[in-house]
Amino acid sequence: QVQLVESGGGLVQPGGSLRLSCAASGSIVRINAMGWYRQAPGKQRELVAAITSGGVTNYADSVKGRFTISRDNAKNTVWLQMNSLKPEDTAVYFCKLAYSDYTRYGVDYWGKGTLVTVSS
């Protein structure tokens, strides 16, 4: 049993900020990486930012310099600080967990998503 609890989405004006959080729990032996993806209406789901358990990060070009991903390995939690938000950032944001349990390696698990709306 694995659970992901996402929070922090909402409505903000352009130029504003939001902080998303994703907490993982359950039968997890090791977290390989956690990340955030987003999907706008009619668009493909795309990577926003990801971070390994060792702290190596990866960002989409469109969010570099504006978004920052961080993690607390002890709490199995990842945060996405989003600054200087633009209308084109509007999407459902999904937390993705890449983990291993006692019998499997490299298992992917997705959260249900949290809506971010950037509009004036």
Buried (B, 14 or more C-beta within 10 A) or exposed (E): EEEBBBEBBEEBEEEBEBEBBBBBEEEBEEBBBBBBBBBBEEEEBEBBBBBBBEEEBEBBEEBEEBBBBBBEEEEBBBBBBBBEBEEEBBBBBBBBBBBBBEEEEEBEBEBEBBEBBBEE
